[in-house]
Every structure is written in C-alpha cells, then in structure tokens.
Amino acid sequence: MSAGTYAPKPGAAPVGRMIAAQTALETRMLLRNGEQLLLTVIIPSLLLVLFSTVDVVDTGEGKAVDFLAPGVLALAVMSTAFTGQAIATGFERRYGVLKRLGASPLPRRALMTAKTLAVLVTEVLQIVLLTAIAFGLGWSPHGNPLAVLLLLVLGTAAFSGLGLLMAGTLKAEATLAAANLVFLLLLVGGGVIVPLEKFGAAGDVLALLPISALSDGLRDVLRDGADMPWADAGILAVWAVLGLGAAAKLFRWE
C-alpha cells in the first residue's frame, strides 16, 4: 500500500445532502412519537369516520362525508404544521437541541428547510390515508387538483409560521399547553366539523381564521367544484406572510 492511498478531506457535506439527511431524521422522529401520531393520524381519522357514519352534526344538504372530508384534510394540515411542529420545536429549543444544531455545519436555514420538508412528507402520508378512508365512506370529490394543492401549500405555510412563532417565543411547557388548546378551539370553531353558519354573527369573524379559510376553500373546490376560492387563498396568504415574518424576526434559538 503506497503512501497517500487515503486522502482525508475534512469539511461539511453539501447543503443539499445535509438537508436530505436532516429531513429523513425529522420525519422518523415525527412518525415515532406517539403523541404526534395521535394528533396527525388517529384523531382526524376517527373524526372523519365517526361524524360521517353517525348523524350527530347537521352538515347541510348532501352526504356528510362530502362536507367533512375537506375539513378533516385541513385539520390534518394544522395538526402537523402547527400543533406537532410547535410542540416538537419548543422542546428541542428547551433541551438545547436547536442550539447545538445551530453550532453544527448544518446552516440554520437548512434546518428550517428540513423541518418544513418533514412536515410536507407527513402531510402527504396523512392526505393519502384520509383520502382512502373518505373514499371508503362514499366521498365523491370534484374540482381542480391544482387549486387543492395551492390551498394546502398556503395552509401549510400559514400554520408553520404560527407554530414556529409559538415555539420560538414561549417556554416549552407553555407551547405544549397553548398548541393543544388552540388545536381544540379551532377544531370546534374553525368550520371543520360544525358549519360556520351555526355560529351566527360570530361566523363572519371565525371565517378569517386560517383553519376556516382552508376548510372552506377545500370544501368549495372538492364539494362544489369551484375553480379557485381566491378569498380563502388570500386569507391564508396573509396569515403565512405574517406568521413566517414574525417567526423569522422573533424566533429565539436558546
């Protein structure tokens, strides 16, 4: 063996490879967490099956699943992009994980990119599962798939910004309590299960919430066959800009 056979070349890996590795790690951690699975998979699936098969809530004309499926898809996005991400990131910040990762060769922007990609991968799995369940319950969606995709992306951006803002400014315990409380409140008052018309005059205010805009927008496309609900998309875009902008400015790594 001649000298120089081994030529060490210390240095950081390419950013793309680091993002891919961190994305795979973040996704595995997300899917292995029992509490996260409860929020992201079990609760949306149970709500879809329960309220589609038991006449508990008046969802208006047509099959209940046609009203419920778009709302549950919106709930799935919120559970992953907001609730799950806020809680996980909040405790990573408390235990110093983010501080250590921030001192590693992995750039902070790459870490946030990896977290976002992990959220998107999880959402794809959620949507596939919930769509299969909805089809089994007799769901018959309509509308433009590109409009659905745009609404889901805008919803993910809006909820991710709000989740990171909460995780980066509150203590971990406060984030845990607040994220779960917001999840429950928006589940009840966000048009997911109960139509906003049932809330009377308050429904006009509730319609400005991101979960309401996403639920109504998806419902307009998938149930009513609308081309693109621009009003709902605009609401989501505003929330996305405000949430991500505030998170970028106020997020504390320690």
Summary of the structure (lengths in Angstrom):
residues: 254
radius of gyration: 20.1
end to end distance: 49.2
largest distance: 83.0
contacts: 828
relative contact order: 0.15
helix: 75%
strand: 0%
